Amino acid sequence: MPASLKTLRFFIVLLLVSVSSALLGQEFKAGVGRADITPAGPIRLAGYAGRNKPSDGVYLPIFSKALALQDSSGAVTLIITADTIGTPRSFNDKLAALLEEELKIPRDRFVFACSHSHSTPVIQNGLTDMYGLDGEDEKTVEAYTAFFIQQSVEAAKAAVKDLEAASLSFGRSEAFFAGNRRQFGLNGVGFGYNPNGLVDRDVPVLRVARADGSIKAVLFGYACHCTTLGPNYEIGPDWAGFAAKAIETTFPGSTALFITGCGADANPYPRGSMMLSNAHGLQLAGAVSRALSEPMIPVTGPISAAFDRVDLPLDKIPDKSYYEAKLLEKAPPTKRYAQRFLDMLARGESLPQSYSAPLQVFRFGDAFTLIALSGEVVADYSYRLKRELPAERLWNAGYCNDVFAYVPSMRILTEGGYEADASIIYYGLPIRFAPTMENTLIAKVLELVRKTGGKVGN
């Protein structure tokens, strides 16, 4: 056969493969919905224990957004993202029950992802001992939490109603404003900028395109605390919201949804102003746009889903004297924490030995695997999962389904510092996690990846 005919045949085969992939990608249906979750009036804001009054304004609205994806099997997978500090188990259990009741979406097909913005309202039952709310503040937070749940249900309903033919594709980019915040000094590990510390700079991106090629939705992620503004008193989404706004402006008619990665030990740098928050958002939006402009991997298979809980072991539970000593400390959150456990012991109650943390895996054919971890997860877990699952394209997320505590690695538990010990005060666990928690968590993740058809190991 002449070389010219061989070349022509090669390009015809390549074209047929490309067309086939595009057609397979069109086997999906996708829908989007959003609901405004901005409080109607002043409310206590979350994330900083030093705040002592309700909010006094709104610098940008906050939203709950939903992306519904239906594959060729007919199964609907629902991803809800929200501008919120983090939602506890009581919130997520209630929301999941409503979604199953009203939309028939089972628990393994629904994930709730939090942006972790520290300019958003306190959520009922979240960060138990940080705020010490009572009176009108407590009632306002309770009412807002119910409103937030219902608005998230409305966003989900809108997304399911909006289902239309779509194609999915996956890509990734990088952003560079996150920096490791665990600074080592003579007195141990404190807050600061550590240029040698571990940071996950990945920006994973899922593009959802309509049949005409226009972008319907962009799901994107980054591993960093949403704290550029610091402890202000205005409501808003911080840099994650500015990024979503910029993406939606760049791609008219699209909905941008953000998922936080394993960034519990990363802060944005520099920080401390609205200008910087907007700048970080623009940098992230630029990274997303770069991924969208380059060749992406088509999602050509169904979405496999798995959900379970894992009992993360706590360290040895201390005796009464430990909490009595904590009660003598000056910080109000520490006093509240100590009194609560002393009251439990006085009632003859046993203190918990572990925490049952939700885990979830969505495998998008052979294109990529989304691992949705709960809690404030440090970067070590993202790097370890990439080592444990070299054959999988991973999207590692934290702050999903239940933000119950920091999730430190064995290394961080050994080093100490805020990420190792914050759980025992602000989140209301009786003591820090045991060093074995990392292997326990990873083992359960690998189990769920196998369940969804992923390849574990080399």
C-alpha positions in Angstrom: 0.0 0.0 0.0 1.4 3.5 -0.9 2.6 5.6 2.0 0.0 8.3 1.2 -2.9 5.8 1.5 -1.5 4.4 4.8 -1.3 8.0 6.1 -4.9 8.6 5.0 -6.1 5.4 6.6 -4.4 6.4 9.8 -6.1 9.8 9.9 -9.5 8.2 9.1 -9.1 5.7 11.9 -8.1 8.6 14.3 -11.1 10.6 13.2 -13.5 7.6 13.8 -12.0 7.1 17.3 -12.4 10.8 18.1 -16.0 10.8 16.8 -16.7 7.6 18.7 -15.3 9.1 21.9 -17.4 12.2 21.5 -20.6 10.2 20.9 -19.9 8.1 24.0 -19.4 11.2 26.0 -22.8 12.4 24.9 -24.4 9.4 26.7 -24.6 11.6 29.8 -27.3 14.0 30.8 -26.4 16.9 33.1 -28.4 19.5 35.0 -27.5 22.4 37.3 -29.2 24.3 40.0 -28.3 27.0 42.5 -29.9 28.6 45.6 -28.9 31.7 47.4 -27.9 30.9 51.0 -27.0 34.4 52.0 -28.6 35.2 55.5 -31.3 37.8 55.5 -29.8 39.6 58.4 -26.9 39.7 60.9 -25.6 36.3 62.1 -22.5 35.0 63.9 -19.8 34.1 61.4 -17.7 30.9 61.6 -14.0 30.0 61.7 -12.5 32.4 64.2 -13.0 32.1 67.9 -12.2 35.7 68.5 -15.3 37.1 66.8 -17.7 38.5 69.4 -20.6 39.9 67.4 -22.8 39.1 64.5 -22.1 40.0 60.8 -22.5 43.6 59.7 -22.8 43.3 55.9 -22.4 41.2 52.8 -19.5 41.6 50.3 -20.6 38.9 48.0 -23.7 36.5 48.0 -23.1 32.9 49.0 -24.7 29.9 47.2 -25.5 26.2 47.4 -25.0 24.8 43.9 -25.9 21.4 42.5 -24.7 19.3 39.6 -26.8 16.3 38.6 -25.2 13.7 36.3 -27.2 10.9 34.7 -25.2 8.1 32.9 -26.4 5.6 30.4 -27.5 3.2 33.2 -30.1 5.8 34.3 -28.4 6.4 37.7 -28.2 10.0 38.8 -25.2 11.2 40.7 -25.6 14.5 42.6 -22.8 16.8 43.6 -23.7 19.8 45.8 -21.1 22.4 46.7 -21.7 25.3 49.1 -20.1 28.4 50.4 -19.9 27.4 54.0 -17.3 26.8 56.8 -18.3 23.1 57.0 -21.4 21.1 57.8 -21.6 18.5 60.6 -23.0 15.0 60.5 -26.5 16.1 61.7 -26.7 18.5 58.7 -25.6 16.0 56.1 -27.8 13.2 57.5 -30.8 15.4 57.3 -30.0 16.6 53.8 -29.3 13.1 52.6 -32.6 11.8 54.0 -34.5 14.6 52.2 -32.8 13.9 48.9 -33.5 10.2 49.1 -37.2 10.9 50.0 -37.9 13.6 47.5 -35.5 12.7 44.6 -34.9 9.0 45.2 -31.1 9.6 45.2 -29.4 7.0 47.4 -26.7 8.0 49.9 -23.8 6.6 47.8 -24.9 8.8 44.9 -24.8 12.1 46.7 -21.8 14.2 47.9 -21.9 17.5 49.8 -18.7 19.6 49.5 -17.9 22.7 51.6 -15.7 25.6 50.5 -14.5 26.2 54.1 -14.9 30.0 53.7 -14.4 31.7 57.1 -16.7 34.5 56.1 -19.8 32.4 56.3 -22.4 31.7 59.1 -22.0 29.3 62.0 -23.8 26.1 61.4 -25.8 24.4 64.1 -23.8 21.5 65.8 -20.6 22.5 63.9 -17.4 23.4 65.8 -19.2 22.5 69.0 -17.1 24.4 71.6 -15.7 27.3 69.5 -18.5 29.8 69.8 -20.6 29.3 73.0 -23.7 30.8 71.4 -26.9 31.3 73.4 -30.1 33.4 73.3 -30.9 35.1 70.0 -27.6 34.1 68.4 -28.3 30.5 69.0 -31.9 30.8 67.6 -30.6 32.7 64.5 -28.1 29.9 63.7 -30.7 27.2 64.2 -33.1 28.9 61.8 -30.3 29.6 59.3 -29.2 26.0 59.3 -32.8 24.8 58.5 -32.9 27.4 55.7 -29.6 26.3 54.3 -30.7 22.6 54.2 -33.9 23.5 52.4 -32.1 25.7 49.9 -29.7 22.9 49.1 -32.7 20.6 48.5 -34.1 23.2 46.1 -30.8 23.5 44.2 -30.8 19.7 43.9 -34.4 19.6 42.6 -33.6 22.3 40.0 -30.5 20.3 38.8 -32.5 17.1 38.4 -35.2 19.0 36.5 -32.6 20.6 34.3 -31.2 17.3 32.9 -30.2 17.5 29.2 -27.8 15.7 26.9 -24.2 16.5 27.8 -20.6 15.4 27.4 -18.1 15.3 30.2 -14.3 15.7 30.1 -11.6 15.9 32.7 -8.4 17.9 32.9 -6.1 19.6 35.5 -3.9 22.6 36.0 -2.0 24.2 38.9 -2.3 27.3 41.1 0.3 28.7 43.4 -1.2 30.9 46.1 -1.5 28.1 48.6 1.4 27.7 51.0 2.1 25.3 53.9 1.3 27.1 57.2 3.1 24.8 59.7 6.1 26.8 60.7 8.7 25.2 63.0 10.4 27.1 65.7 12.0 26.8 69.2 8.6 26.4 70.8 7.3 23.7 68.4 4.9 24.1 65.4 3.0 27.3 65.0 1.3 29.3 62.3 3.3 30.9 59.6 4.6 30.4 56.0 6.7 27.3 55.5 8.2 27.4 52.0 9.5 23.8 52.4 6.2 22.4 53.6 4.0 20.1 51.6 1.2 21.6 49.4 -1.0 20.1 46.8 -1.2 22.6 43.9 -3.4 20.5 41.6 -6.5 22.2 40.1 -8.7 19.3 38.9 -11.4 20.3 36.4 -14.5 18.6 35.1 -16.1 20.2 32.1 -19.7 19.6 31.4 -20.7 20.6 27.8 -24.1 20.9 26.2 -24.8 19.1 22.9 -23.9 22.3 21.0 -20.5 22.4 22.7 -21.2 25.3 25.0 -20.1 24.9 28.6 -22.9 24.1 31.0 -20.9 23.5 34.2 -17.4 23.6 35.5 -16.5 21.6 38.6 -13.1 22.6 40.0 -11.0 22.1 43.0 -8.0 23.4 45.0 -6.4 22.5 48.3 -6.2 25.6 50.5 -7.9 27.2 53.4 -10.4 29.8 52.3 -9.1 32.5 54.6 -7.5 35.3 52.6 -9.7 37.9 54.2 -9.1 37.0 57.8 -11.5 37.6 60.7 -13.8 40.3 59.1 -17.5 40.7 59.9 -18.9 40.7 56.3 -20.5 37.6 54.8 -19.0 36.2 51.6 -17.3 33.2 49.9 -13.7 34.5 50.0 -11.4 33.5 47.1 -13.4 30.4 46.1 -16.4 32.6 45.4 -14.4 35.1 43.4 -13.0 32.3 41.3 -16.5 30.9 40.6 -17.7 34.3 39.7 -14.8 34.9 37.3 -15.4 31.5 35.6 -19.1 32.1 35.1 -18.3 35.6 33.6 -15.7 34.1 31.3 -18.1 31.3 30.1 -21.6 32.8 29.9 -24.4 30.4 30.7 -22.1 28.2 32.9 -22.4 27.2 36.5 -19.1 27.0 38.4 -18.9 24.7 41.4 -15.9 24.5 43.8 -14.6 21.5 45.8 -11.9 22.0 48.5 -9.0 19.6 48.3 -6.7 18.3 51.1 -5.6 21.7 52.2 -6.1 21.7 56.0 -2.4 22.6 56.5 -2.3 25.2 53.7 -3.2 29.0 53.8 -3.4 31.5 51.0 -0.5 33.8 50.7 -0.3 36.8 50.8 -3.5 37.5 52.7 -5.4 40.1 54.6 -7.5 42.1 52.1 -10.4 42.0 49.7 -8.0 42.8 46.9 -5.9 39.7 47.6 -9.0 37.5 48.0 -10.1 38.6 44.5 -6.6 38.2 43.1 -6.4 34.6 44.4 -9.8 33.9 42.9 -8.7 35.3 39.6 -5.5 33.2 39.7 -7.6 30.0 40.3 -10.1 31.0 37.6 -7.1 31.4 35.2 -5.8 28.0 36.1 -9.3 26.5 35.4 -9.5 28.4 32.1 -6.1 27.0 31.1 -7.3 23.4 31.7 -10.4 24.0 29.7 -8.4 25.4 26.8 -6.1 22.3 26.6 -6.9 18.8 25.4 -9.1 17.0 28.0 -9.9 13.4 28.7 -13.4 12.4 27.7 -15.5 10.6 30.3 -16.8 7.6 28.3 -18.0 5.2 31.0 -20.6 5.2 33.7 -20.1 6.7 37.1 -19.5 4.1 39.8 -20.2 5.1 43.4 -19.4 3.8 46.8 -20.1 5.3 50.3 -19.2 4.0 53.8 -18.0 5.1 57.2 -14.8 4.3 58.9 -14.1 4.3 62.7 -11.1 6.6 63.2 -9.5 5.6 66.5 -8.8 8.2 69.2 -5.8 8.2 71.5 -6.1 6.8 75.0 -9.0 8.5 76.7 -7.7 10.6 79.7 -9.2 10.4 83.2 -11.2 13.1 85.0 -8.1 15.0 86.1 -7.2 15.9 82.5 -10.5 17.8 82.0 -10.3 19.4 85.5 -7.0 20.9 84.5 -8.4 22.1 81.2 -11.2 23.8 83.1 -8.7 26.1 84.8 -7.4 27.5 81.5 -8.4 31.0 80.5 -9.7 30.4 77.0 -13.6 30.2 77.0 -13.7 27.4 74.3 -11.3 25.3 76.4 -13.5 25.8 79.5 -16.6 24.8 77.5 -14.9 21.7 76.2 -13.7 20.6 79.6 -17.0 21.2 81.3 -18.9 19.2 78.7 -16.8 16.1 79.2 -16.8 16.5 83.0 -20.6 16.6 82.8 -20.6 13.4 80.7 -18.4 11.7 83.3 -20.6 12.9 86.1 -23.6 11.3 84.4 -21.7 8.0 84.2 -21.4 8.2 80.4 -18.6 6.6 78.5 -16.5 8.9 76.3 -16.2 7.9 72.6 -13.2 5.8 71.6 -13.4 6.7 67.9 -15.2 8.8 65.3 -17.3 7.3 62.5 -16.2 9.3 59.4 -17.9 9.1 56.1 -15.9 8.3 52.9 -17.1 8.4 49.3 -15.7 7.5 45.9 -17.0 8.4 42.5 -15.2 6.7 39.5 -16.0 8.4 36.2 -15.3 5.6 33.9 -11.6 5.3 33.3 -11.2 9.1 33.1 -10.7 9.9 36.8 -11.7 9.0 40.3 -13.0 11.5 42.9 -12.2 10.6 46.4 -14.3 12.6 48.8 -12.9 12.6 52.3 -14.6 14.1 55.3 -13.1 16.4 57.9 -10.2 18.9 57.5 -7.7 16.7 55.6 -4.0 17.6 55.4 -2.0 17.4 52.2 -0.2 14.2 53.3 -3.3 12.2 52.4 -3.5 13.4 48.9 0.2 12.5 48.2 -0.2 9.1 49.9 -3.3 8.3 47.8 -1.4 9.1 44.7 1.3 6.7 45.7 -1.2 4.0 46.7 -3.2 4.4 43.5 -0.7 5.1 40.7 -3.0 3.7 38.0 -5.9 6.0 38.8 -6.2 9.7 37.9 -7.2 11.1 41.2 -9.2 14.1 42.4 -8.6 14.1 46.1 -11.1 16.2 48.1 -11.6 17.1 51.8 -14.4 18.8 53.7 -17.1 16.5 52.2 -20.2 15.1 53.9 -19.1 15.9 57.5 -16.6 18.4 58.7 -16.0 16.8 62.2 -12.4 17.6 63.0 -8.9 18.0 61.5 -7.7 14.8 59.9 -3.9 14.7 60.6 -1.5 12.3 59.2 0.8 10.1 61.4 3.6 12.6 60.6 1.7 15.6 61.8 0.5 13.7 64.9 4.2 13.1 65.7 5.2 16.7 65.0 2.3 18.2 66.9 0.8 21.7 66.3 -2.6 23.0 65.6 -3.7 20.4 63.0 -2.8 17.6 65.4 -4.5 19.0 68.5 -7.3 21.5 67.4 -9.9 18.7 67.3 -9.7 18.3 71.1 -11.0 21.8 71.7 -12.9 23.4 68.9 -14.5 20.3 67.4 -15.4 18.6 70.7 -13.6 15.3 70.5 -12.4 14.0 73.9 -8.8 13.7 72.8 -6.6 13.8 69.6 -6.6 10.9 67.1 -4.4 7.9 67.5 -1.4 7.5 65.1 -3.0 4.5 63.6 -5.8 6.6 62.1 -3.9 7.2 58.9 -3.6 3.6 57.9 -7.2 2.9 59.0 -8.5 5.7 56.8 -6.3 4.7 53.8 -7.4 1.1 54.0 -11.0 2.0 53.8 -10.4 4.3 50.8 -8.7 1.6 48.9 -11.6 -0.8 49.7 -14.0 1.7 48.2 -11.8 2.3 45.1 -11.8 -1.5 44.5 -15.6 -1.5 44.9 -16.0 1.1 42.1 -13.7 -0.9 39.8 -10.5 1.0 40.4 -7.1 -0.5 40.2 -5.3 -0.6 43.6 -1.5 -0.9 43.5 0.9 -1.2 40.6 
